[in-house]
Amino acid sequence: LKNKIISNLCSDLPDALWQMKRHMVSLPYEKELLAKKLIRPSKSPWSCAAFYFNKNSDIERDTPRLIINYKPLNTTLQIRRPIPNKKDLLKRLTDAKIF
């Protein structure tokens, strides 16, 4: 079930912005950051793709814009343990001696 959810969430979109190679900017210091262990490749199934995008205004300023694709995280999953209500918590604590 977990793999089905992840494969549905992270499915490839044919015209996705992060698939457009003409807007991609390579990071010359990516290997350096990996070597210093400041960043690491993610093994999490819930990781989000990050990429740089050059708009015309960003090209003039010579600063690419970092964009993170949060689409996989914006899904609704069932809550396994709902957050308790404040009144319910206070009822539990009324006769408690240790809390």
Order of alpha helices (4+ residues) and beta strands (2+ residues): alpha-alpha-beta-alpha-beta-alpha
